[in-house]
Amino acid sequence: MNATWFRGPVAWAISAAALLIVALSCFVVIPETEQAVILRMQTPLVTINGYQKGEQFGRTGAGVVFRIPFIDQVMRIDKRVLDIELQNQPVLSTDQLRLEVDAYARFRVVDPLLMVKSAGTVQRVTDQLTPLFASALRNELGKRPFASLLSPERGQVMDNIQAALQKLASQYGVEIVDVRIKHADLPSGSPLDSAYARMRTARQQEAATIRAQGQKEATIIRANASAQAAQIQAASFGKDPEFYNFFRGMKSYQNAFLYQGQDKGETSIILSPENSYLQQFRNPK
C-alpha cells in the first residue's frame, strides 16, 4: 500500500514535469537582432520577425513564437550586416599590371525564406558569394588602368562592383549594402619599380605639355599687350606730339642713368651740355 502511494505521487510529478517540458518547447523567443524561419518537417514554412527597411526596435515581430514540438524547427538568422573578406586577389589591369587587391563586401539577409530554400544557412551564403564577389572585382578592375584606383574614379569602380554583385546575390535573398577596396598594391620587386618608372615618365610628359602650353599662352598675352601699348602710344603721339617726345625722353633717361639690374656696372657717361640727347633738360617745355 505504501508502495502504491509512493508510485502515485512520483508518477504524477514525472508526468507534470514532462508536460511542462513539452509546453515550454512549444515557445521560442526571437530577439530584435534576429529573424527566424520555421521549418516543418525540414520544409521552410514561414518567416518570423523578417527584416523591414526602416524598422524601429520595439516595433518589430520579435518576441515569443509558438511552434509544434518535435515537428517544427526554428532556424535563426542574423538581422545585422555581415561581411565577406577578400585577401590578395590577383587582378590584371588594362595597362598589363598585376595587382594584389584586398576588398570587402557587406550584406544583409532581407528574404530569409528564399535564403533557406536556396542556400540553407548564412555560412553557405557567404561561401557562395565569396567567389562571385571575387569574379565581379576582377571583371571591373580588368577594364581599367591602375591609375584609376588612385583617382576619384575609384568610387565609381566600387559602385559598379556592388551593382554586379547584387545581381548575383538576389537569388539568395541577400542585399549588398556596401563594397570597399581596402588597398590595391603592385607586387614588390621589378613589376613595382617598372610601374613607378612608367608613372613618373607619364607625369613628366604631362608637366612638360602643361609648361609648353603656359609659355605659348604667355607669349600670346605679351604680344597682345605690346600691340595694345603701341596703339595707345601712337594714339597719344597724334594727340600731343610734344608730350609724347618728352615722355620718351624721360624713359630713355631712366634706362640710361637709373638702371637697377643685377649686372649694373660702374661706367661713367660724359656728355656735352649741348648734346642733343640732353635736349629735355635744356628745354623743360
Backbone bond lengths (Angstrom), bond angles and torsions (degrees), N, CA, C in turn:
res aa  C-N    CA-C-N  psi(-1)  N-CA   C-N-CA  omega(-1)  CA-C   N-CA-C  phi
1 M - - - 1.458 - - 1.514 110.72 -
2 N 1.312 115.94 -41.88 1.469 119.06 177.23 1.519 111.31 -65.20
3 A 1.352 115.29 -37.08 1.464 119.26 178.02 1.514 110.92 -63.97
4 T 1.322 116.85 -40.22 1.475 120.49 178.86 1.519 110.03 -64.60
5 W 1.351 115.23 -41.21 1.470 118.71 179.69 1.525 110.94 -65.64
6 F 1.378 115.38 -35.01 1.453 119.41 -179.25 1.529 111.39 -70.27
7 R 1.382 113.55 -40.59 1.458 116.56 -179.17 1.516 111.79 -68.50
8 G 1.280 118.12 -30.52 1.458 121.28 -178.57 1.518 112.83 -62.94
9 P 1.302 119.82 -58.03 1.471 120.65 179.39 1.526 112.85 -62.34
10 V 1.345 118.16 -38.17 1.457 120.93 179.07 1.521 110.83 -63.35
11 A 1.322 114.64 -43.58 1.465 118.84 179.21 1.514 110.96 -62.95
12 W 1.344 115.28 -40.78 1.468 118.76 178.41 1.537 111.15 -64.56
13 A 1.322 116.07 -40.41 1.468 119.97 -179.97 1.527 111.10 -65.42
14 I 1.341 115.51 -42.90 1.470 118.82 179.23 1.520 110.39 -63.84
15 S 1.314 116.70 -42.26 1.464 121.01 -179.93 1.528 110.95 -63.63
16 A 1.358 114.52 -41.69 1.463 118.31 179.90 1.529 111.08 -64.58
17 A 1.358 114.73 -40.24 1.467 118.08 178.91 1.522 111.17 -64.93
18 A 1.334 116.22 -40.88 1.462 119.88 178.68 1.519 110.94 -63.68
19 L 1.322 116.59 -42.63 1.465 119.81 178.45 1.526 111.11 -63.79
20 L 1.340 116.43 -38.00 1.456 120.15 179.76 1.535 110.52 -65.60
21 I 1.339 115.11 -41.11 1.465 118.75 178.99 1.517 110.67 -63.57
22 V 1.338 116.05 -43.16 1.466 119.86 178.83 1.523 110.86 -63.51
23 A 1.341 115.76 -42.16 1.460 119.48 -179.70 1.523 111.18 -63.44
24 L 1.336 116.12 -42.62 1.465 119.18 179.27 1.525 111.90 -66.79
25 S 1.322 117.57 -34.05 1.465 120.31 179.53 1.519 112.59 -72.27
26 C 1.331 116.83 -9.11 1.470 120.29 177.03 1.522 111.66 -77.16
27 F 1.324 117.50 -12.24 1.468 120.07 -174.47 1.528 109.56 -128.70
28 V 1.317 114.89 141.63 1.466 122.24 173.57 1.523 107.75 -131.70
29 V 1.315 115.72 154.45 1.466 121.79 -179.55 1.526 108.51 -108.14
30 I 1.328 115.95 123.18 1.467 122.67 177.60 1.529 107.65 -104.62
31 P 1.340 118.49 116.00 1.479 120.10 180.00 1.527 111.92 -75.30
32 E 1.333 114.86 172.75 1.462 120.82 -178.59 1.530 112.52 -62.67
33 T 1.318 117.05 -33.06 1.466 120.92 -174.09 1.524 113.00 -85.10
34 E 1.326 117.69 3.65 1.458 120.52 -178.46 1.518 111.01 -128.47
35 Q 1.315 114.98 154.26 1.451 122.86 168.37 1.518 106.75 -123.98
36 A 1.306 116.64 159.71 1.459 118.72 -173.44 1.520 110.24 -139.18
37 V 1.323 114.23 154.08 1.466 122.08 174.46 1.525 107.86 -121.12
38 I 1.324 116.71 127.83 1.457 121.62 176.97 1.525 108.67 -86.33
39 L 1.319 116.32 122.44 1.457 122.08 177.02 1.526 108.69 -106.71
40 R 1.300 117.09 119.28 1.473 121.76 178.37 1.520 107.98 -104.64
41 M 1.296 115.75 113.47 1.464 122.05 -176.07 1.532 109.86 55.43
42 Q 1.388 114.58 45.42 1.465 123.34 178.04 1.539 113.83 67.57
43 T 1.325 117.43 11.37 1.461 121.25 177.76 1.529 109.38 -106.97
44 P 1.343 119.25 121.48 1.470 120.49 178.44 1.519 110.95 -58.00
45 L 1.333 115.22 128.63 1.459 119.33 -172.78 1.530 112.89 -114.04
46 V 1.322 118.00 -54.36 1.454 121.13 -173.06 1.526 109.18 -152.48
47 T 1.340 115.02 155.54 1.464 121.87 177.81 1.523 110.03 -101.68
48 I 1.316 115.57 136.95 1.458 122.09 177.28 1.523 109.16 -114.82
49 N 1.351 116.40 130.47 1.472 122.47 177.81 1.528 110.73 57.15
50 G 1.332 116.64 45.23 1.449 120.76 179.66 1.522 112.50 -64.81
51 Y 1.326 115.21 153.87 1.468 120.87 -178.22 1.525 110.28 -66.32
52 Q 1.338 115.25 134.80 1.453 122.49 174.50 1.525 108.18 -129.46
53 K 1.321 116.74 129.59 1.454 120.81 -178.55 1.523 110.20 -63.11
54 G 1.319 116.44 130.48 1.453 121.65 178.45 1.513 114.54 80.65
55 E 1.322 118.58 9.22 1.463 120.63 -178.98 1.528 110.72 -68.94
56 Q 1.347 115.88 156.20 1.447 122.80 179.96 1.515 110.04 -116.17
57 F 1.335 115.50 139.95 1.458 119.22 177.38 1.521 109.89 -59.99
58 G 1.306 115.63 138.73 1.461 121.64 -177.56 1.512 112.72 95.47
59 R 1.349 116.50 -11.89 1.466 119.90 -179.87 1.529 111.17 -126.36
60 T 1.309 116.04 30.62 1.460 121.32 179.16 1.520 109.21 -108.28
61 G 1.328 115.39 -173.08 1.464 119.86 -179.68 1.510 113.75 -90.49
62 A 1.340 117.19 17.70 1.465 119.99 179.46 1.522 110.52 -70.06
63 G 1.345 115.41 157.52 1.462 120.64 178.15 1.520 111.49 136.60
64 V 1.310 115.93 -154.40 1.465 122.28 -177.81 1.523 109.47 -82.88
65 V 1.342 115.46 132.35 1.462 121.87 -177.46 1.528 108.83 -126.17
66 F 1.321 116.40 137.14 1.467 121.26 179.57 1.527 110.19 -88.37
67 R 1.315 115.94 142.75 1.461 122.29 173.85 1.523 108.75 -143.94
68 I 1.329 115.41 160.83 1.467 120.73 177.40 1.523 108.04 -86.35
69 P 1.322 118.01 119.47 1.466 119.94 -177.23 1.525 112.02 -59.93
70 F 1.323 114.91 143.01 1.458 124.49 175.94 1.535 113.99 65.96
71 I 1.328 116.93 -1.30 1.473 121.07 179.13 1.531 110.35 -117.36
72 D 1.334 114.16 -46.69 1.459 119.12 -179.69 1.532 110.15 -92.71
73 Q 1.331 114.84 137.05 1.458 121.84 175.97 1.528 108.57 -117.62
74 V 1.326 116.86 137.74 1.458 122.39 -178.31 1.527 108.81 -103.93
75 M 1.344 115.79 120.00 1.460 120.96 175.53 1.522 108.03 -104.13
76 R 1.319 115.78 118.50 1.462 121.60 -177.75 1.534 109.85 -89.90
77 I 1.337 116.17 137.14 1.472 122.48 -178.79 1.514 108.22 -131.79
78 D 1.327 115.38 130.77 1.467 120.55 -178.17 1.528 110.37 -65.90
79 K 1.331 115.24 135.41 1.456 121.11 177.69 1.525 112.11 -85.82
80 R 1.313 116.77 -16.95 1.463 120.85 -173.03 1.532 111.03 -79.05
81 V 1.331 114.86 172.30 1.460 121.51 -179.27 1.528 109.16 -75.17
82 L 1.329 116.27 132.98 1.458 123.27 -179.11 1.523 109.73 -113.27
83 D 1.328 116.69 164.03 1.467 121.51 -172.48 1.520 112.11 -119.75
84 I 1.345 114.00 150.93 1.465 122.94 168.27 1.528 106.61 -125.70
85 E 1.311 117.22 125.03 1.459 121.98 -177.87 1.533 110.31 -108.33
86 L 1.338 115.01 136.21 1.470 121.85 172.73 1.521 108.29 -120.24
87 Q 1.327 116.31 128.63 1.453 121.66 -177.92 1.528 110.18 -119.41
88 N 1.357 115.57 128.95 1.471 122.51 172.20 1.529 112.53 52.30
89 Q 1.334 115.28 51.75 1.450 119.86 177.20 1.536 110.32 -78.34
90 P 1.332 118.71 125.33 1.471 120.04 179.09 1.528 110.93 -75.99
91 V 1.323 116.73 129.82 1.466 122.73 -178.95 1.524 108.00 -136.24
92 L 1.342 116.63 137.89 1.462 122.49 177.01 1.522 108.11 -108.02
93 S 1.339 117.40 115.84 1.462 121.91 -179.07 1.522 110.79 -80.23
94 T 1.332 116.34 172.51 1.463 120.30 -178.29 1.523 112.48 -67.57
95 D 1.347 117.39 -24.43 1.460 119.57 176.32 1.532 111.61 -90.81
96 Q 1.350 115.26 23.23 1.462 122.62 172.52 1.530 112.73 61.61
97 L 1.329 116.18 37.30 1.459 121.01 174.50 1.528 109.15 -104.78
98 R 1.323 116.16 131.56 1.464 120.92 177.94 1.530 108.49 -88.47
99 L 1.318 115.57 117.25 1.457 121.82 -176.23 1.522 110.39 -107.36
100 E 1.320 115.51 154.00 1.451 122.82 170.98 1.524 107.19 -115.89
101 V 1.339 115.96 114.11 1.462 121.68 -169.43 1.522 109.83 -114.14
102 D 1.325 116.00 132.77 1.467 123.11 169.75 1.526 107.55 -109.33
103 A 1.327 116.25 130.62 1.463 120.10 -178.03 1.526 109.33 -148.47
104 Y 1.313 115.32 166.04 1.465 119.79 175.03 1.522 109.07 -146.25
105 A 1.322 114.65 153.56 1.473 122.16 176.38 1.525 108.00 -126.62
106 R 1.307 115.42 145.01 1.467 121.13 176.98 1.517 108.61 -114.84
107 F 1.319 116.01 134.83 1.468 120.04 -177.31 1.518 110.12 -139.65
108 R 1.334 114.16 162.74 1.466 121.83 178.34 1.530 108.31 -137.93
109 V 1.304 116.31 140.09 1.465 121.33 176.45 1.523 108.06 -80.11
110 V 1.333 117.04 114.88 1.469 121.62 -177.46 1.529 111.65 -108.64
111 D 1.308 117.30 -13.02 1.467 121.29 177.07 1.526 107.76 -133.79
112 P 1.335 117.66 83.02 1.462 120.38 -175.13 1.532 113.58 -60.39
113 L 1.336 116.09 -36.41 1.461 118.89 -178.41 1.526 110.69 -63.88
114 L 1.333 116.89 -44.18 1.459 120.59 177.49 1.519 110.85 -65.62
115 M 1.320 117.21 -37.20 1.459 120.23 179.48 1.513 111.50 -62.85
116 V 1.330 116.42 -44.11 1.469 120.47 -179.66 1.519 110.43 -65.79
117 K 1.330 117.48 -40.02 1.458 120.25 -179.33 1.533 112.02 -68.63
118 S 1.339 116.98 -36.79 1.468 120.10 -174.34 1.521 113.29 -88.69
119 A 1.333 117.26 -35.47 1.469 119.77 -174.62 1.517 113.56 -124.20
120 G 1.301 117.43 -34.19 1.454 119.85 178.38 1.512 113.20 103.84
121 T 1.319 118.00 -57.37 1.453 121.84 -177.82 1.526 110.01 -135.82
122 V 1.329 115.27 164.50 1.458 120.44 178.50 1.525 110.72 -64.93
123 Q 1.325 117.35 -36.96 1.451 120.52 179.61 1.522 111.09 -62.85
124 R 1.309 117.21 -40.05 1.472 120.06 178.07 1.524 110.53 -68.32
125 V 1.327 117.65 -34.49 1.470 120.15 174.98 1.522 110.14 -61.99
126 T 1.329 116.27 -44.91 1.467 120.43 178.12 1.522 110.71 -60.51
127 D 1.322 116.50 -42.89 1.466 120.58 179.83 1.529 111.38 -64.62
128 Q 1.338 117.11 -34.47 1.467 120.81 179.32 1.529 111.54 -74.70
129 L 1.333 116.54 -37.20 1.465 120.26 -176.15 1.525 113.03 -77.47
130 T 1.317 117.91 -25.64 1.471 120.52 -176.35 1.529 111.84 -59.67
131 P 1.357 121.09 -52.27 1.471 118.90 177.80 1.529 113.09 -66.21
132 L 1.338 117.11 -30.62 1.466 119.50 177.21 1.526 110.68 -67.30
133 F 1.313 116.09 -39.35 1.471 121.10 176.44 1.529 110.59 -63.33
134 A 1.319 116.70 -44.53 1.467 120.34 179.15 1.524 111.28 -62.56
135 S 1.331 117.05 -39.56 1.459 120.67 179.39 1.529 111.37 -66.44
136 A 1.339 117.40 -44.36 1.469 120.56 177.99 1.525 111.18 -62.82
137 L 1.327 116.52 -37.15 1.463 120.74 178.26 1.524 111.39 -64.16
138 R 1.335 116.89 -47.48 1.464 120.15 -179.09 1.526 111.55 -66.32
139 N 1.325 117.03 -39.22 1.463 120.03 -179.37 1.526 111.62 -62.96
140 E 1.334 117.26 -41.53 1.459 120.26 -177.35 1.522 111.36 -74.83
141 L 1.312 117.48 -45.62 1.469 119.88 -178.89 1.523 111.31 -70.59
142 G 1.327 117.09 -24.90 1.463 119.72 178.09 1.512 113.47 -71.64
143 K 1.348 117.23 -10.04 1.458 121.48 178.49 1.529 112.33 -94.12
144 R 1.330 117.12 -2.38 1.459 119.55 -170.50 1.532 110.83 -130.87
145 P 1.340 116.94 155.47 1.468 119.86 174.44 1.522 110.28 -77.11
146 F 1.315 114.64 164.19 1.459 120.47 -178.78 1.531 111.53 -61.37
147 A 1.333 117.06 -34.66 1.473 120.72 -176.91 1.525 112.03 -62.54
148 S 1.337 118.54 -24.56 1.467 120.66 -179.18 1.519 111.91 -64.97
149 L 1.337 117.28 -24.63 1.456 120.83 179.07 1.520 112.23 -79.45
150 L 1.324 116.50 -8.17 1.460 121.55 179.01 1.519 111.57 -108.26
151 S 1.319 117.14 13.25 1.461 122.29 -175.93 1.534 108.89 -128.06
152 P 1.339 117.41 173.68 1.470 119.93 176.85 1.530 113.50 -58.87
153 E 1.333 117.24 -15.71 1.462 120.83 178.13 1.529 111.67 -64.19
154 R 1.315 117.39 -15.85 1.465 122.29 -179.63 1.533 111.61 -57.74
155 G 1.352 116.70 -38.29 1.462 120.02 178.97 1.518 112.45 -62.23
156 Q 1.343 117.16 -42.02 1.454 121.29 178.08 1.519 110.80 -65.41
157 V 1.323 117.01 -35.32 1.467 120.98 177.91 1.522 110.13 -60.48
158 M 1.322 117.59 -46.64 1.468 121.09 -178.85 1.522 111.56 -67.06
159 D 1.334 117.20 -36.22 1.468 119.86 176.86 1.527 110.97 -63.88
160 N 1.322 117.12 -40.10 1.467 120.58 179.10 1.530 111.21 -66.09
161 I 1.319 116.89 -39.82 1.469 120.28 178.01 1.523 109.79 -63.92
162 Q 1.328 117.14 -42.53 1.459 120.97 179.73 1.526 111.09 -62.27
163 A 1.327 117.15 -42.81 1.467 120.58 179.78 1.529 111.21 -64.70
164 A 1.331 116.80 -42.03 1.464 119.97 179.67 1.530 110.93 -65.82
165 L 1.335 117.26 -40.33 1.457 120.44 179.72 1.521 111.17 -69.32
166 Q 1.344 117.55 -34.63 1.458 120.45 -179.81 1.527 111.75 -62.82
167 K 1.346 116.84 -37.22 1.463 119.66 178.42 1.525 111.50 -60.58
168 L 1.320 116.56 -34.88 1.466 120.95 -179.59 1.525 111.94 -83.30
169 A 1.338 116.83 -30.72 1.461 120.84 -175.56 1.525 112.86 -79.66
170 S 1.323 117.41 -18.68 1.475 119.92 -177.47 1.521 112.37 -61.48
171 Q 1.321 117.38 -28.75 1.460 120.07 -179.27 1.525 112.78 -68.66
172 Y 1.339 116.83 -13.78 1.460 121.23 178.65 1.523 112.39 -104.69
173 G 1.327 117.81 8.85 1.454 119.97 -178.63 1.513 113.50 69.40
174 V 1.340 116.42 33.33 1.461 122.06 -173.63 1.524 109.47 -119.65
175 E 1.332 116.34 142.19 1.459 122.82 174.01 1.531 108.91 -109.79
176 I 1.338 117.02 125.75 1.460 121.52 176.99 1.528 107.33 -81.81
177 V 1.311 116.62 114.63 1.459 122.12 -175.78 1.516 111.56 -82.72
178 D 1.338 117.19 -39.32 1.459 119.73 -174.87 1.524 109.32 -162.04
179 V 1.335 115.24 152.56 1.465 122.75 173.82 1.523 107.29 -134.60
180 R 1.313 116.57 133.01 1.458 121.14 -179.82 1.530 110.02 -138.52
181 I 1.348 114.48 139.53 1.459 121.77 172.55 1.525 107.05 -96.24
182 K 1.328 116.77 114.30 1.462 119.97 -178.49 1.521 110.94 -71.19
183 H 1.306 117.77 -48.49 1.460 120.76 173.23 1.516 109.61 -163.53
184 A 1.326 115.46 152.93 1.467 123.40 177.82 1.517 106.94 -130.32
185 D 1.320 116.19 110.54 1.457 121.26 -174.54 1.517 110.65 -117.11
186 L 1.316 114.34 153.19 1.457 120.70 170.66 1.524 108.93 -84.05
187 P 1.327 118.23 146.24 1.467 119.48 175.98 1.522 109.85 -60.24
188 S 1.312 116.07 143.78 1.461 120.65 -178.92 1.524 110.39 -68.07
189 G 1.337 114.65 155.27 1.464 119.24 178.62 1.509 112.22 106.42
190 S 1.324 116.49 -147.84 1.461 122.55 -174.60 1.528 113.32 -60.07
191 P 1.350 120.62 -43.95 1.475 118.73 179.29 1.520 112.73 -58.66
192 L 1.340 116.63 -39.75 1.462 119.74 -179.73 1.525 111.21 -67.36
193 D 1.332 116.87 -43.75 1.460 120.56 179.41 1.531 111.16 -63.61
194 S 1.323 117.02 -41.61 1.467 120.44 179.38 1.524 110.94 -64.14
195 A 1.327 115.99 -40.40 1.469 119.41 179.39 1.518 111.01 -64.95
196 Y 1.325 116.59 -41.90 1.460 119.41 178.02 1.527 110.94 -63.71
197 A 1.333 116.95 -39.52 1.467 120.06 179.24 1.527 110.81 -63.51
198 R 1.338 117.10 -42.79 1.471 120.24 178.55 1.523 111.06 -64.62
199 M 1.320 115.79 -42.39 1.465 118.94 179.38 1.525 110.91 -64.67
200 R 1.347 117.80 -39.50 1.456 121.50 179.05 1.527 110.49 -64.04
201 T 1.345 116.56 -43.23 1.462 120.50 179.49 1.523 111.22 -63.81
202 A 1.332 116.30 -42.16 1.469 120.18 179.75 1.519 111.01 -63.07
203 R 1.340 116.86 -41.56 1.470 119.60 179.98 1.522 110.93 -68.22
204 Q 1.345 117.85 -36.89 1.465 120.20 177.75 1.519 111.25 -65.40
205 Q 1.327 117.00 -40.27 1.459 120.08 177.47 1.526 110.97 -65.04
206 E 1.322 115.88 -40.30 1.464 119.48 178.28 1.521 110.92 -64.45
207 A 1.347 116.77 -40.87 1.469 120.20 178.60 1.520 110.97 -65.23
208 A 1.343 118.10 -40.31 1.462 120.87 178.87 1.525 110.85 -63.72
209 T 1.338 116.27 -39.45 1.471 119.74 178.14 1.522 111.05 -64.05
210 I 1.324 116.77 -41.41 1.465 120.48 179.87 1.525 110.72 -65.63
211 R 1.359 117.05 -42.05 1.466 120.00 178.55 1.522 111.62 -63.39
212 A 1.344 116.33 -42.58 1.463 119.46 179.59 1.522 111.07 -63.18
213 Q 1.326 115.86 -41.24 1.455 118.89 178.42 1.528 110.89 -64.79
214 G 1.349 116.70 -39.12 1.458 120.37 178.29 1.522 111.99 -64.94
215 Q 1.339 116.46 -41.53 1.463 119.57 177.85 1.525 111.61 -64.25
216 K 1.326 116.21 -38.86 1.462 119.79 178.28 1.525 110.80 -62.88
217 E 1.336 116.41 -46.22 1.461 119.84 -179.61 1.524 110.52 -65.71
218 A 1.367 118.00 -37.45 1.466 120.31 178.73 1.526 111.18 -64.90
219 T 1.330 117.04 -39.53 1.465 120.75 178.55 1.524 110.65 -63.24
220 I 1.324 116.23 -42.36 1.472 120.34 179.21 1.525 110.59 -63.91
221 I 1.345 115.71 -42.61 1.463 119.41 -179.51 1.530 111.05 -64.03
222 R 1.352 115.47 -43.92 1.475 118.41 179.14 1.527 111.51 -63.63
223 A 1.340 116.62 -41.06 1.466 119.87 179.58 1.522 110.76 -63.63
224 N 1.328 116.69 -43.07 1.467 119.80 178.70 1.525 111.11 -64.70
225 A 1.349 116.08 -38.97 1.464 119.25 179.47 1.529 110.98 -66.72
226 S 1.348 116.77 -41.27 1.471 120.06 178.60 1.526 111.40 -63.70
227 A 1.336 115.55 -40.92 1.463 119.35 178.88 1.519 110.69 -64.83
228 Q 1.325 115.62 -40.68 1.467 118.99 179.23 1.523 110.87 -66.60
229 A 1.337 116.49 -40.04 1.466 119.54 178.23 1.520 111.22 -64.20
230 A 1.347 116.52 -40.14 1.469 119.92 178.11 1.523 111.23 -62.89
231 Q 1.333 115.95 -39.33 1.460 119.01 178.06 1.527 111.27 -64.22
232 I 1.333 115.89 -40.66 1.465 119.15 179.80 1.521 110.46 -65.76
233 Q 1.350 115.75 -43.41 1.459 118.94 179.36 1.524 111.45 -64.28
234 A 1.309 117.53 -40.17 1.463 120.30 178.62 1.518 110.87 -63.81
235 A 1.351 114.64 -40.61 1.466 118.03 179.29 1.524 110.88 -65.45
236 S 1.345 116.11 -40.38 1.466 118.93 179.32 1.529 111.55 -68.17
237 F 1.324 117.79 -34.55 1.468 121.19 177.82 1.531 110.76 -62.51
238 G 1.320 114.77 -38.70 1.458 117.90 179.88 1.518 111.94 -69.25
239 K 1.346 118.15 -29.89 1.462 120.89 -177.82 1.533 111.79 -82.39
240 D 1.334 117.75 -37.94 1.466 120.57 -176.49 1.526 108.82 -147.92
241 P 1.334 117.91 84.54 1.471 121.20 -177.29 1.520 113.36 -60.09
242 E 1.332 117.89 -35.80 1.460 120.04 -178.22 1.532 111.19 -66.72
243 F 1.342 117.26 -43.48 1.466 119.81 178.91 1.526 110.73 -66.24
244 Y 1.315 115.79 -38.10 1.461 119.19 179.39 1.527 110.37 -63.46
245 N 1.314 116.91 -40.99 1.456 121.55 177.90 1.529 110.78 -63.83
246 F 1.333 116.21 -40.58 1.467 120.83 178.37 1.533 110.62 -65.52
247 F 1.298 116.72 -43.18 1.469 121.18 -179.52 1.514 110.94 -62.46
248 R 1.336 117.05 -44.63 1.463 119.81 178.87 1.519 110.96 -63.53
249 G 1.328 117.21 -36.44 1.453 120.34 178.15 1.520 111.74 -64.77
250 M 1.342 117.14 -43.47 1.454 120.16 179.17 1.527 111.83 -63.59
251 K 1.328 118.43 -40.06 1.460 121.49 177.04 1.514 110.51 -62.61
252 S 1.321 116.18 -39.51 1.466 119.80 179.02 1.520 110.92 -65.31
253 Y 1.356 117.63 -43.13 1.469 120.70 177.75 1.532 110.91 -62.27
254 Q 1.325 116.29 -40.31 1.465 119.84 -179.92 1.519 110.82 -61.42
255 N 1.318 116.24 -44.77 1.464 119.30 -178.88 1.533 111.97 -69.48
256 A 1.328 116.34 -32.00 1.467 118.92 -175.86 1.521 112.51 -83.36
257 F 1.352 117.35 -42.26 1.452 120.38 -171.54 1.535 114.10 -102.26
258 L 1.327 117.63 -22.98 1.469 119.84 -174.89 1.526 111.70 -117.33
259 Y 1.293 117.49 29.86 1.461 120.62 -178.74 1.529 110.11 -63.62
260 Q 1.359 117.57 129.38 1.457 122.07 -175.97 1.537 112.35 -118.27
261 G 1.317 117.88 22.77 1.458 120.42 -178.73 1.514 112.66 -69.97
262 Q 1.360 115.70 167.47 1.460 121.03 -179.09 1.529 111.69 -66.49
263 D 1.349 117.51 -28.81 1.470 120.75 -178.68 1.522 112.21 -94.86
264 K 1.345 117.00 26.28 1.464 120.90 179.66 1.533 110.17 -62.27
265 G 1.308 116.05 130.16 1.471 120.88 -178.92 1.515 112.22 -102.83
266 E 1.328 114.93 -167.32 1.462 122.20 -178.37 1.542 111.40 -111.74
267 T 1.328 117.32 23.91 1.468 121.12 -175.59 1.530 110.68 -66.92
268 S 1.333 116.46 137.40 1.473 122.12 176.11 1.525 109.51 -103.06
269 I 1.329 115.63 140.81 1.464 121.38 179.97 1.527 107.84 -113.47
270 I 1.342 117.23 125.12 1.459 122.24 178.97 1.527 108.02 -116.82
271 L 1.320 116.34 119.64 1.465 122.29 -177.67 1.517 109.06 -129.77
272 S 1.307 115.38 148.05 1.460 120.92 174.84 1.520 109.83 -75.82
273 P 1.320 118.75 141.78 1.470 119.87 177.41 1.513 113.11 -56.66
274 E 1.348 116.05 -22.73 1.449 119.89 -179.32 1.525 112.27 -87.60
275 N 1.341 117.60 1.44 1.463 121.22 -178.64 1.525 109.53 -64.53
276 S 1.306 114.98 136.10 1.475 119.39 -177.65 1.532 112.45 -63.72
277 Y 1.345 116.89 -22.69 1.470 119.64 179.98 1.527 111.49 -64.30
278 L 1.323 116.89 -24.92 1.465 121.30 -177.67 1.517 112.32 -99.50
279 Q 1.287 116.85 23.73 1.453 119.41 -174.74 1.528 112.23 -64.56
280 Q 1.386 117.72 -28.92 1.467 118.93 -179.66 1.530 111.06 -68.91
281 F 1.322 117.59 -25.50 1.460 119.29 176.48 1.529 112.43 -77.97
282 R 1.339 116.11 -30.81 1.458 120.21 -179.73 1.510 112.21 -80.05
283 N 1.343 115.88 -27.68 1.452 119.29 -176.45 1.535 109.32 -128.19
284 P 1.368 117.64 81.03 1.458 120.19 -176.57 1.504 113.56 -57.73
285 K 1.344 119.14 -24.91 1.458 120.19 -179.06 1.517 111.54 -70.07
